[in-house]
Every structure is written in C-alpha cells, then in structure tokens.
Amino acid sequence: MEEVIIGVIDDAVVPAWNVEVEATMPAKNRAFFVEQAGQYFPSDHVRAARDELESFAEIIASRGIKVRRPALLDYRQPFSTPNWSSKGGLYGAMPRDVLLVVGDLIIESPMAWRSRYFEADAYREHLVDYFKSGSRWISAPKPQLKDDGYRADYDPETPWETKRYVTAEAEPLFDAADFIRCGRDIFAQRSHVTNELGIDWVSRHVGNEHKVHVVDVTDSSPMHIDATFMPLAPGKLLVNRKRVGTIPPQFSSWDIRFAPEPTIPDDHLLYMSSAWLTMNVFMLNPNTVVVEAEEWPLVRLFEEWGFDVVRVPFRNVMRFGGCFHCVTADTRREGSLQAYF
Ligand code: DAV
C-alpha cells in the first residue's frame, strides 16, 4: 500500500428514506430515518466515530502510507434535478462506495441512492490531482434516478427466494463497493444498488486486461460485497457463509475460511448495516490485516491463518455503515498487474 483515501465522518447527515434506502437499511431504524432525514446524526455518536476514524488514519500514516482525506461538505443542503429532489446528502465517510480504482483508472460510480447523487464531490480535489498526475479519471453516465428506475412492486418483506431487487434496469447503476479486484479479475455482486447494466458498464470499461465475474450471493438485502466475499491475499479468501451460495470456481485451489459470527452486542446501535461489517477488514500488504479491536474470534482466525493483525477500535464508526474497507479507497499499491487464476 502506498496511498489511500480515508473518509471523514464529522459532517454525516441522515439520508432521506426512499424505497432504495428502505431496501438495504435495518427495518428497526425506519422511524429514526424518517424523522431525522436531512439532519445531522446524533453528535455524541459522530464524535466517538470521528475519534476512532482519526486514530485509524494516524495509524495508517505512521506506516509510511500517504493518506488523503475528502473535503468536509454541508450535506444538509437540499438539492434537486429535473426529475426529483432530495432533502440532503449523506457523508464523505465511505470512499469505497463511490470510487472504483482499477490501476490508473478511477471511476466515479452512478449511485442508486438519490441522496448520494453528488457524493463524489467530496473527493473532487484529489480526483483532479490524480488526473494531473496521469490517472484516467472518468465518471459513469450520471443516472437519472427517475421513479421508474426503482421497482414499484418491490416489497422489503418478501422472502429472499422470490425477491427481486429494488433497482430496475432503466440505466446503469453501481456502487464501487459491489466490486472487489484480484489483479486482472474483478468479482461483483448484483445488489439493490448495482444492477446488471451497471455490471456490464464496468465490464466494458475496464478493458481486455480485466474480466468481471458475478458472485452467487444469497444476501436478502445486498449492498456492497465487502461484508460478504473478501479475497485477502493471493490464495486466501474470507467468505460469509450466510451470504454466498456457490463460491466461484476460480477459487477452488485457494484456502477459503468462513468469517466467525460477529460479537458486537445487540444493543450497540448500527444505523445503517448488519453486524457483518466485522469482516470488512483492510489489508495493508499481503500479510497484514486491520481488524476491529474487540472481534476476538476474527482476530484469532487471522492469527492462526498466518496474518499479522493490527487491532483498531472501530465500533463507533461501524454505526455509520462501514468498517475499515468501506472507509478507505486504496489508490496506489506496489507491484504489477497479476493474473491470480
Ligand atoms: O452487512 O449490512 C454492509 C456493507 C458495507 N458497505 C451489511 C452490509
């Protein structure tokens, strides 16, 4: 790892509760979202999360890795397009969702949540800078996100087996975090925020050097592959056994392990995700993994597996829907493009 963007949380705003939010957010938090949309999250939670996030950024920088941070923006500002309006934005906390980095290509994602329509703006200064130093910076076609882009018949209560996704196929949509790369191969999931046209769009734009494969995911509210399917290093794959159906054949000779059940207490409020964020770990190099400090079963699994483990407290950040992998976008790593399969 040479360079990474790490999000900021100070300016986080509760996103408007639309169908596409309802499809992926914990149902028990519905009232909170509906009442608080467009307002700051509770300040004690934000402060505690910020302290952890800043410590994490310092740990990364102290290892000689260049750290960039997004701009703080006023996400309480309402905005509109000719087709709809939003009470506000969300945050600049999760660069992994917004920016898809494939070698020297940086792609701004066409995000399915209306509240996230302008989220790439937080990274603008860095994107221009990367462009000036030679990156091929592009944005996927800006989605229109009209009402017909979402399924009117979508019901979050439908059991998984008969479930459809909340996003239709009206236009390409994807979040970068629904893709995870192993050298030349990129593994993707269809989710509520990434549709088939979105996966096709990425496949065509990463060129002949890369191939996109779709993973068979059985998650009932899929949004982002990085609490589901985590290639860690050559030959080592961490899988959420509750969410992956058939493991892609490419991994047949890899050492595959299943993530242990999270140990986060039930009364620890996670506004925006399940507790499986525990497996949303971050690799500093092929041997070193950053893990949430209290997740002892996962820490032990990694130690037995031969990794050096860096334990960092992050449960307050996790309230906001992401762990170490989500809050980062690694823009430069050492080494050349490899084929691992
Ligand atoms: O487990 O709720 C979280 C994905 C992080 N962006 C979950 C998925």
Residues whose N, C-alpha, C, O or C-beta is under 5 A from the ligand:
A	BS01	DAV	M223 H224 A227 M272 S273 S274 W276 L277 G321 G322 C326
